[in-house]
Amino acid sequence: MGDEILLERILNGDEEPKDLPLGLLQLITNDFSQDRKIGQGGFGEVYKGIIVSVKRMYVNLHRLRDDDKLFDREFNSLRKVNHRNVVRFLGFCSNTYQTSIQEAGSEGINLANVRERLLCFEYISNGSLDKHITDELRGLEWETRYDIIIGICKGLRYLHKEKNIVHMDLKPANILLDGTYMVPKITDFGLSRSNKNSHTTGLRFGTRGYVAPEYENAGKISSKSDVYSLGVIIFELLTGSMGVPDENN
């Protein structure tokens, strides 16, 4: 009960996000049961808990350095943000355990170490924006669409101007909608960077169609990349579908 009260205190802003006990996250998700799963992707799985959601990421031991980097980026970005239009981060947990595996073509059983990272957030009731961008936008009124756009802009301005963070993966799937008024909250900071107008020469990540051309083609990183993605999202909110640019323009 004490740990659950701690979550409420962090959610209310009375405590800072912190290292949370694995037992608490297991308790509030019913030990990560399938009926509590509310999302899944390349990053891992998301489970609904009591007033919170838990993002569970398995670490690929062959890509340990890359996975650690993604986790560190998300953690370091989230721990210092507090804004109505950015999902509230409550804490984290790391866990390592052993499991038995059978090699193909062999009768022997081997033990393998499994590492997982868990991030805990406030629970957002209406899911992600992409679920609402369909024909007729599921009946969203123009005023609601306008408010969603304004909320995303406010959250993005806060990240850029006050926290010097570039999200780098802004898309409808990474915008959650909360409550009766569909308040937008930006989430998923695994690709976020410090806004240094820098560039990368390595692998470039992101979602095609939302990634700015200067990043996709030349690896250039700046807050303008997020503004490009925002434009695509606004186009979708107004029309119900993504605008696909001509290949030659």
GISULJO-V997791 format. One record per residue. RES is the residue in one letter. PHI is phi in whole degrees, 0 to 359 (999 if undefined). OMEGA is omega in whole degrees, -180 to 180 (none if undefined). NEAR is the number of other ideal C-beta (glycine too) atoms within 10 Angstrom. Layout:
# GISULJO-V997791
RES_PHI_OMEGA_NEAR, RES_PHI_OMEGA_NEAR
This chain:
# GISULJO-V997791
M_999_180_5, G_299_180_6, D_294_179_13, E_293_175_15, I_295_177_10, L_300_178_18, L_301_179_22, E_296_179_14, R_294_177_13, I_294_180_21, L_298_-180_18, N_278_179_9, G_88_180_9, D_277_179_9, E_227_176_15, E_279_173_11, P_303_-174_20, K_207_176_13, D_293_-176_8, L_254_179_22, P_294_177_12, L_303_-179_13, G_302_179_11, L_294_-179_20, L_293_175_25, Q_294_-178_18, L_296_-173_14, I_283_177_22, T_251_-176_22, N_55_-180_14, D_57_177_11, F_55_-179_16, S_289_-176_10, Q_297_-179_8, D_286_176_8, R_261_-178_17, K_287_-179_14, I_239_179_14, G_189_178_15, Q_205_179_11, G_199_-179_10, G_296_-178_7, F_283_-175_19, G_144_-174_17, E_229_178_18, V_238_-178_22, Y_238_177_25, K_272_174_18, G_242_177_22, I_281_-179_12, I_61_-178_13, V_224_168_24, S_235_-177_23, V_236_178_26, K_264_-174_21, R_250_-176_20, M_243_176_20, Y_271_-178_13, V_271_176_21, N_280_-175_10, L_296_177_11, H_278_178_8, R_235_-173_11, L_304_-177_11, R_295_180_7, D_294_-180_14, D_295_177_20, D_298_-179_13, K_295_179_12, L_296_179_19, F_297_-179_19, D_298_179_12, R_297_-178_18, E_295_-179_23, F_298_-176_17, N_290_175_13, S_286_-174_22, L_288_-172_24, R_293_-176_14, K_247_180_12, V_250_177_18, N_206_-177_14, H_210_-178_17, R_302_-175_13, N_255_172_21, V_231_-177_24, V_303_-176_24, R_278_-180_22, F_269_-175_23, L_252_-180_26, G_167_-175_25, F_215_178_20, C_202_174_20, S_243_-177_12, N_214_175_14, T_231_178_9, Y_214_-180_10, Q_253_175_9, T_221_-179_9, S_268_177_8, I_226_179_11, Q_246_-179_10, E_289_179_9, A_299_179_4, G_77_-179_5, S_230_178_8, E_268_-178_6, G_283_178_7, I_249_178_9, N_249_175_10, L_261_-179_8, A_236_175_10, N_280_177_10, V_244_178_13, R_247_178_16, E_224_177_17, R_239_-178_22, L_233_176_22, L_241_-176_27, C_245_-177_26, F_230_168_22, E_297_178_19, Y_276_-179_19, I_252_-163_20, S_284_-171_13, N_256_178_16, G_72_-175_14, S_265_-175_20, L_299_-178_23, D_299_179_14, K_288_-177_12, H_257_179_21, I_268_178_20, T_222_176_12, D_304_-179_7, E_63_178_7, L_50_179_19, R_52_175_10, G_80_179_8, L_296_178_19, E_292_179_10, W_301_-180_10, E_297_178_8, T_294_179_16, R_297_178_17, Y_299_-179_13, D_296_177_16, I_296_179_24, I_299_-179_16, I_298_180_12, G_297_177_21, I_299_180_24, C_299_-180_15, K_295_178_16, G_296_-179_24, L_292_178_23, R_298_178_13, Y_299_-180_18, L_297_-176_25, H_286_-170_18, K_275_-174_11, E_260_-177_12, K_244_176_17, N_57_-178_13, I_246_170_25, V_257_-174_26, H_289_176_26, M_73_175_24, D_212_-179_22, L_285_-180_30, K_197_-178_22, P_303_180_22, A_293_-179_19, N_254_173_23, I_235_-179_24, L_265_-178_24, L_243_-172_22, D_243_169_19, G_71_-178_9, T_299_-175_7, Y_269_176_12, M_53_-180_19, V_291_-179_18, P_282_178_29, K_225_-180_23, I_287_-179_25, T_220_177_25, D_64_-176_23, F_254_-178_25, G_296_-180_23, L_253_-175_20, S_294_180_23, R_222_170_18, S_288_-177_13, N_281_-178_19, K_240_-176_10, N_50_-177_10, S_259_176_12, H_209_178_13, T_238_177_13, T_255_-179_7, G_270_179_7, L_298_178_7, R_249_-177_16, F_251_-179_15, G_129_-177_17, T_251_-177_15, R_302_-177_6, G_103_178_14, Y_253_-178_24, V_283_179_21, A_295_-178_22, P_303_-178_11, E_293_175_15, Y_276_-179_22, E_297_-175_16, N_269_-174_10, A_233_178_13, G_75_-179_14, K_282_-176_16, I_243_173_23, S_198_179_19, S_297_178_18, K_297_177_16, S_299_179_25, D_293_-180_25, V_294_176_14, Y_299_180_16, S_299_177_26, L_301_179_18, G_300_178_13, V_296_-180_21, I_296_179_23, I_298_178_16, F_302_179_13, E_296_-179_20, L_295_-179_21, L_277_-173_14, T_248_-178_11, G_92_178_15, S_211_-179_11, M_281_174_15, G_282_-180_12, V_258_-178_8, P_293_176_10, D_297_-178_5, E_302_-175_5, N_266_-179_4, N_212_none_4
